[in-house]
Structures are given as structure tokens and as C-alpha cells.
Amino acid sequence: MRHLFYLQQFFERLPSPAFIKDNKHKYIWINREWKKTYGLDDRKVIGKTDEKLFNDTTSYKIEETAIKTKKKQEFEKEYDGKYFRVTIMPIRLGDGTYGVAGIELDETKRYFNDVILSTNLKISEIIRELLLSNIESKDFFMELLIEKIHEKIKIGDYALLKNNEILKTYFPEKVCTKAMQKNDIKEFTVSGEKYIVIPLSEYRLVIRSLPNFLKLVNYITPIVLPKIENVLEKMENEAKRKKYYTTLEKLVEAVVSWKKIDIYSFLKKVLKDIVEIIPEAEKGTVWLIKDNKYKCVAEIGYKDAEKLEFPPEKTSYGKKIEKKINKGFIVFEIDNAKELVQTSPLADTFKKYGMFDEKFRPLLGVFKIGNKVVGSISIDNFSGINFSDESKKILELYVKILTNFLEDYEI
């Protein structure tokens, strides 16, 4: 038994959990570090097996092999967010039978490093594969990227969000809604389930929070995010370049086609071009003032709007437009559009077209010849998205061109 005494003295000085078990896999001794790691004392451990203590039978077969072969065995285990490499050694006990002694080395840091490296390599490979597919849409790229990560890295069910929009989800909507309120990597709870939200540029990835996931995410995201952002930036720049040339082509086409068709057909064609070019645009109208009345002469998405006409004093947005024009604006976005159209004399008409929606966003352009307003163009969005400076600039170019053209007509 002296050798067991010396072994216990040696194990007691180790900074790692250590134990001795008998030939029936029951604990007969544990060191201080083992008690500290598992939060159990001698009274609750001695005489019990791992199956009894932790409902775990993993160690049984490995210890049995060590006893039968009289050779050292090793395996890995996870407990309370830590990862251990366990070395099992067969030892002769005082009664002549063989039991085992074990040392559990904390390899959590190595485990994390291996997972981080492996995940980084896999995601890099997925990005390379997707880039070979010549994907032009950022949303489509992100959807494919996350689905590939789901397949190859086994992140489990997920949701992919963009701003306040759900692109794809395996979770209830209330999970996505709560995730939309998070701007950093955060763990949150919905109906007793824990989730993690991971911001990726203008997107958010939501996954279930499993043991150590939050810690892993905090390590991996700063490494992977720049790669994703780089791809998204390149895609955005390429999209801008294409949009620039498309806009230029449309503008040239507008100039060339000027006077080849009547003014109303021309305005309808130009409105169609503008709605196609400006990404936030969903609908639109063009209005001209004739006989002291606003008349709709072109529409996209507003059925029968060309039948509408009304005096200038009954404008959709009241004094809001007048103030903007007086300040020298020819293109401007209308804030609080819903509140303004609700108080308009034409409120019933605007309600029919969905303009009471909280998400209604109009971008207005004014045709002004000298000091006289001769008409306007409205480019509308119903998704709650504000128009970019680039979109405003595009509309401003068209407004200037159309204003010059309208000078040739008696409106």
C-alpha cells in the first residue's frame, strides 16, 4: 500500500484533478483539485462510479481496457465548459487487484484554438467557393454562406436577419424580433431558450446558445468578420459601378429620345427608368400643374392614379413642400409622411394607396422653372427604408434634366 500513499502525495500536489478507482470503477480517492473542479467532497464521491455521479459511462470502457491490457489509455471529456485530456493508468491495489489512477489535464485553451483555427479555415474555404460562383446579390451571398456554415460547421438551427427584415429563420418570429434590438454579440433568452446574436456587417446571425458557444463566437467573429465584410464591400462596389453605368445609359437614352415621343409617354418612360435604378424605390408618380391643378401624368404601382387631379393648395404634404422649396431644395425626403397625408384634404385617396402605413417613405423632386413650380415627381418606398444620398443624387439629376425639357412645353 506504500506505493498508493506516495502516489496520493504526488497527485495531491498536482494543479490538475486526479483520482484513484478500484476494479469496479468506484472512486477510492480524489485530490483537492478534483474536489474543486467538480464541487464535490469525499462523502459524495468515494464508493461511487461516474455513472452514478454524472450519469456518464464514457470512462467505464476506457478504464476496463486499461485494467485488462495493463496499458495507459487516454480520452477527452467536457465538463462545465472546460475540456480535459484524461490519462488513465492501471495500478495494483493493496488487495492484489488492479484499479486505475487518472489525471485530468485542462486543455480548454488548446481546444478553443483548434476549433477557432478549424472554423476559420472552413469559413475561408466556403467564401472562396462562393466567390467562384459569381454571386452578385449581397443578400443571396449571405444566405448561401450561412447555409454552408450550417451544413459544414454544424451550428444548428439559425436565423439570418438584415436590418429589420428576416431573410431566413428556423426560429419563432419573437426570437428574431428580440435579436433585431441587439447591436453587439449578445446572449439573450426567449421562452427559456438561450440564443446568441452575431452582427455581420448589416446582417445578424442568430444561433442557439450551447455550452461555450458564446466564448467561441467572441473568439471567432473578429477573425472571420473582416473576410465577410471585404466580400460584401467588393460586391457593393461592383453593384455601384454597374448602377452608375446603368444610370448613365438611361440618362443618355432619355436625352436621345427627347421629342421623339410625346411628353406624357416620355415622362412615363423616365419614371419607369427611375424606379428601376433607385434601389429603395417601389412605386412612383409624376405630376404636372396645368390650368392651376396638379394632374398625375405617370404612375408606377398606383392603379388609376392618372385620373387624379387637385388644386395646388391641396398638396399631399401641406406646407412641408413649400418650406423645402423656399429653402432651395429640389429633391428631399418627407419625414412623418403618414401624419401629413392623414391630415391632407385628399386623405381618403391616399389611404387607398397605402400611404397611412408607418413605413411609407416618399422622396420628392420638384420641377421649378424660374420662381414657378410646374410639377413634381414622387418616388415612394413602403419598407421603412430611407433613401440613400446616392439615390437622392440620381433623382436630382433626372429632375434637372426633366425641368429643362419641360421649359419647352406650355404646361
Residue, then its C-alpha position, 0 to 999 in steps of 0.5 A: m500500500r506504500h506505493l498508493f500513499y506516495l502516489q496520493q502525495f504526488f497527485e495531491r500536489l498536482p494543479s490538475p484533478a486526479f483520482i484513484k478507482d478500484n476494479k469496479h470503477k468506484y472512486i477510492w480517492i480524489n485530490r483537492e483539485w478534483k474536489k474543486t473542479y467538480g464541487l464535490d467532497d469525499r462523502k459524495v464521491i468515494g464508493k461511487t462510479d461516474e455513472k452514478l455521479f454524472n450519469d456518464t459511462t464514457s470512462y467505464k470502457i476506457e478504464e476496463t481496457a486499461i485494467k485488462t491490457k495493463k496499458k495507459q489509455e487516454f480520452e477527452k471529456e467536457y465538463d462545465g465548459k472546460y475540456f480535459r485530456v484524461t490519462i488513465m493508468p492501471i495500478r495494483l491495489g493493496d488487495g492484489t487487484y488492479g484499479v486505475a489512477g487518472i489525471e485530468l489535464d485542462e486543455t480548454k485553451r488548446y481546444f478553443n484554438d483548434v476549433i477557432l483555427s478549424t472554423n476559420l479555415k472552413i469559413s475561408e474555404i466556403i467564401r472562396e467557393l462562393l466567390l467562384s460562383n459569381i454571386e452578385s446579390k449581397d443578400f443571396f451571398m449571405e444566405l448561401l454562406i450561412e447555409k454552408i456554415h450550417e451544413k459544414i460547421k454544424i451550428g444548428d438551427y439559425a436565423l439570418l436577419k438584415n436590418n429589420e427584415i428576416l431573410k431566413t429563420y428556423f426560429p419563432e418570429k419573437v426570437c428574431t424580433k428580440a435579436m433585431q434590438k441587439n447591436d453587439i454579440k449578445e446572449f439573450t433568452v426567449s421562452g427559456e431558450k438561450y440564443i446568441v446574436i452575431p452582427l455581420s456587417e448589416y446582417r445578424l446571425v442568430i444561433r442557439s446558445l450551447p455550452n461555450f458557444l458564446k466564448l467561441v463566437n467572441y473568439i471567432t467573429p473578429i477573425v472571420l468578420p473582416k473576410i465577410e465584410n471585404v466580400l460584401e464591400k467588393m460586391e457593393n462596389e461592383a453593384k455601384r459601378k454597374k448602377y452608375y453605368t446603368t444610370l448613365e445609359k438611361l440618362v443618355e437614352a432619355v436625352v436621345s429620345w427627347k421629342k421623339i415621343d410625346i411628353y406624357s409617354f416620355l415622362k412615363k418612360v423616365l419614371k419607369d427608368i427611375v424606379e428601376i435604378i433607385p434601389e429603395a424605390e417601389k412605386g412612383t408618380v409624376w405630376l404636372i400643374k396645368d390650368n392651376k391643378y396638379k394632374c398625375v401624368a405617370e404612375i408606377g404601382y398606383k392603379d388609376a392614379e392618372k385620373l387624379e387631379f387637385p388644386p395646388e393648395k391641396t398638396s399631399y404634404g401641406k406646407k412641408i413642400e413649400k418650406k423645402i422649396n423656399k429653402g432651395f431644395i429640389v429633391f428631399e425626403i418627407d419625414n412623418a409622411k403618414e401624419l401629413v397625408q392623414t391630415s391632407p384634404l385628399a386623405d381618403t385617396f391616399k389611404k387607398y394607396g397605402m400611404f397611412d402605413e408607418k413605413f411609407r417613405p416618399l422622396l420628392g423632386v420638384f420641377k421649378i422653372g424660374n420662381k414657378v413650380v410646374g410639377s413634381i415627381s414622387i418616388d415612394n418606398f413602403s419598407g421603412i427604408n430611407f433613401s440613400d444620398e446616392s439615390k437622392k443624387i440620381l433623382e436630382l439629376y433626372v429632375k434637372i434634366l426633366t425641368n429643362f425639357l419641360e421649359d419647352y412645353e406650355i404646361 
